[in-house]
Amino acid sequence: MTKLLENKIAVITGGTRGLGLGIAQAYAAAGAKVVVAGRSQSTIDKALKELPEGQAAGISCDVGDLEQVEALGEFALKTFGKIDIWVNNAGLSAPFGPTVDIPTDAFMKVINTNIIGVYNGSMVALRYMLPQRSGKLINLLGRGEKKSVPLQNAYSSSKAWVRQFTLALAAENKGSGVEILAFNPGLVDTDMLRQVEAIKGFEQRLKPLETVIRLWGNTPELPAQKALWLASGATDGKTGMAVSVLSPQKMMGGLFREALRVIRRKPAPPIPLTIHTVAPNH
Ligand SMILES: NC(=O)c1ccc[n+]([C@@H]2O[C@H](COP(=O)([O-])OP(=O)(O)OC[C@H]3O[C@@H](n4cnc5c(N)ncnc54)[C@H](OP(=O)(O)O)[C@@H]3O)[C@@H](O)[C@H]2O)c1
């Protein structure tokens, strides 16, 4: 039987760990050859050990730097011959706290990765996909894509930008043969949620995150399956879709499981969270 992504070549930024690695594994299992990119060579080497030999390659790339993203595209082309799928997954967040307290370099890092990185990745991907009149470009959304989130302004406003940017790009390129899609993976239990930073004095405000992860967190496998569907022929002709793993049913399911746990007096499984304190910007 032909696999869903047989003969497809996919580039996944931030594919070295967390959700990106989950997506790379799902794509490889579906027959694709994958190129993963992240900023650290040691993480790339580790990720390649978790991907099937002969089906994966990796290169160091900071998505905020256009030249490095261009080099990523060239590397994918040289290694596997073409690019069919490009996932702008690399993302990070700033310390939790008031915008005026966030160190400027931390705020700018979010802008450079979540906004400039998605712009760079989209431009390079389209350079390959538009002339070949086919391809799937998938940009990652996240909390704040539709609603402002105080104390998480850098991250949330960047995701609102990604949503608008992606949908406008899709409208501009309708009928080009390239599907441009936006994807919110829901709450994914990764370093992004477990290794968090808070401005001094705001650490305790992050404690409820443990409960939130327990109730609604998914391992990367589940959203990775949705990302697989997005990259497949199932979305042919469906450019401009914004897909979310979150749903009211899922939210209710988490609450129901928690209620059962309390009724049965079962202890809550520990969710180890590391909160690093960051000094305010003044
Ligand atoms: N976790 C969630 O609950 C959640 C929810 C909604 C949306 N998302 C989105 O899903 C995506 C993946 O998140 P995650 O939870 O898997 O995060 P993660 O575990 O922190 O992994 C982030 C990945 O991005 C890479 N990365 C970060 N900055 C980069 C840069 N400037 N250039 C290249 N690579 C970079 C990291 O590798 P290096 O550090 O080695 O560079 C790593 O591979 C993000 O866009 C995030 O906003 C996550």
The ligand as an SDF file (V2000), in Angstrom:
LIG
                    3D

 48 52  0  0  0  0  0  0  0  0999 V2000
    3.8810   23.4360   23.3010 N   0  0  0  0  0  0  0  0  0  0  0  0
    2.6900   23.9510   23.1240 C   0  0  0  0  0  0  0  0  0  0  0  0
    1.7820   23.7880   23.9740 O   0  0  0  0  0  0  0  0  0  0  0  0
    2.3510   24.7460   21.8870 C   0  0  0  0  0  0  0  0  0  0  0  0
    1.0360   25.2210   21.7390 C   0  0  0  0  0  0  0  0  0  0  0  0
    0.7070   25.9450   20.6070 C   0  0  0  0  0  0  0  0  0  0  0  0
    1.6500   26.1750   19.6260 C   0  0  0  0  0  0  0  0  0  0  0  0
    2.9180   25.7070   19.7910 N   0  0  0  0  0  0  0  0  0  0  0  0
    3.9010   26.0130   18.7350 C   0  0  0  0  0  0  0  0  0  0  0  0
    4.4980   24.8120   18.2610 O   0  0  0  0  0  0  0  0  0  0  0  0
    5.8350   25.0760   17.8330 C   0  0  0  0  0  0  0  0  0  0  0  0
    6.7940   24.1000   18.4910 C   0  0  0  0  0  0  0  0  0  0  0  0
    6.7230   24.2800   19.8910 O   0  0  0  0  0  0  0  0  0  0  0  0
    7.3110   23.2260   20.9410 P   0  0  0  0  0  0  0  0  0  0  0  0
    6.3720   23.2000   22.0670 O   0  0  0  0  0  0  0  0  0  0  0  0
    7.6890   21.9620   20.2570 O   0  0  0  0  0  0  0  0  0  0  0  0
    8.6300   24.0200   21.4170 O   0  0  0  0  0  0  0  0  0  0  0  0
   10.0170   23.4370   21.9600 P   0  0  0  0  0  0  0  0  0  0  0  0
    9.8680   22.1200   22.5690 O   0  0  0  0  0  0  0  0  0  0  0  0
   10.5760   24.5580   22.7870 O   0  0  0  0  0  0  0  0  0  0  0  0
   10.8840   23.2820   20.6090 O   0  0  0  0  0  0  0  0  0  0  0  0
   11.1580   24.4130   19.8310 C   0  0  0  0  0  0  0  0  0  0  0  0
   11.9650   24.0080   18.6100 C   0  0  0  0  0  0  0  0  0  0  0  0
   12.2470   25.1890   17.8550 O   0  0  0  0  0  0  0  0  0  0  0  0
   13.6740   25.3170   17.6890 C   0  0  0  0  0  0  0  0  0  0  0  0
   13.9990   26.7450   17.6450 N   0  0  0  0  0  0  0  0  0  0  0  0
   13.7310   27.6980   18.5690 C   0  0  0  0  0  0  0  0  0  0  0  0
   14.1580   28.8940   18.1290 N   0  0  0  0  0  0  0  0  0  0  0  0
   14.7130   28.6830   16.9110 C   0  0  0  0  0  0  0  0  0  0  0  0
   15.3280   29.5320   15.9420 C   0  0  0  0  0  0  0  0  0  0  0  0
   15.4750   30.8510   16.1490 N   0  0  0  0  0  0  0  0  0  0  0  0
   15.7470   28.9760   14.7880 N   0  0  0  0  0  0  0  0  0  0  0  0
   15.6030   27.6450   14.5670 C   0  0  0  0  0  0  0  0  0  0  0  0
   15.0470   26.8010   15.4350 N   0  0  0  0  0  0  0  0  0  0  0  0
   14.6050   27.3170   16.5940 C   0  0  0  0  0  0  0  0  0  0  0  0
   14.2770   24.5490   18.8640 C   0  0  0  0  0  0  0  0  0  0  0  0
   15.5770   24.0620   18.5910 O   0  0  0  0  0  0  0  0  0  0  0  0
   16.8990   24.7990   19.1350 P   0  0  0  0  0  0  0  0  0  0  0  0
   16.6150   25.3080   20.5040 O   0  0  0  0  0  0  0  0  0  0  0  0
   17.9570   23.7430   19.0750 O   0  0  0  0  0  0  0  0  0  0  0  0
   17.1550   25.8990   18.1470 O   0  0  0  0  0  0  0  0  0  0  0  0
   13.3060   23.3780   18.9550 C   0  0  0  0  0  0  0  0  0  0  0  0
   13.6050   22.4010   17.9840 O   0  0  0  0  0  0  0  0  0  0  0  0
    6.1140   26.5530   18.1740 C   0  0  0  0  0  0  0  0  0  0  0  0
    5.9050   27.3660   17.0550 O   0  0  0  0  0  0  0  0  0  0  0  0
    5.0690   26.8560   19.2320 C   0  0  0  0  0  0  0  0  0  0  0  0
    4.7440   28.2240   19.2990 O   0  0  0  0  0  0  0  0  0  0  0  0
    3.2910   24.9870   20.8840 C   0  0  0  0  0  0  0  0  0  0  0  0
  1  2  1  0
  2  3  2  0
  2  4  1  0
  4  5  1  0
  4 48  2  0
  5  6  2  0
  6  7  1  0
  7  8  2  0
  8  9  1  0
  8 48  1  0
  9 10  1  0
  9 46  1  0
 10 11  1  0
 11 12  1  0
 11 44  1  0
 12 13  1  0
 13 14  1  0
 14 15  2  0
 14 16  1  0
 14 17  1  0
 17 18  1  0
 18 19  2  0
 18 20  1  0
 18 21  1  0
 21 22  1  0
 22 23  1  0
 23 24  1  0
 23 42  1  0
 24 25  1  0
 25 26  1  0
 25 36  1  0
 26 27  1  0
 26 35  1  0
 27 28  2  0
 28 29  1  0
 29 30  1  0
 29 35  2  0
 30 31  1  0
 30 32  2  0
 32 33  1  0
 33 34  2  0
 34 35  1  0
 36 37  1  0
 36 42  1  0
 37 38  1  0
 38 39  2  0
 38 40  1  0
 38 41  1  0
 42 43  1  0
 44 45  1  0
 44 46  1  0
 46 47  1  0
M  CHG  2   8   1  16  -1
M  END
$$$$
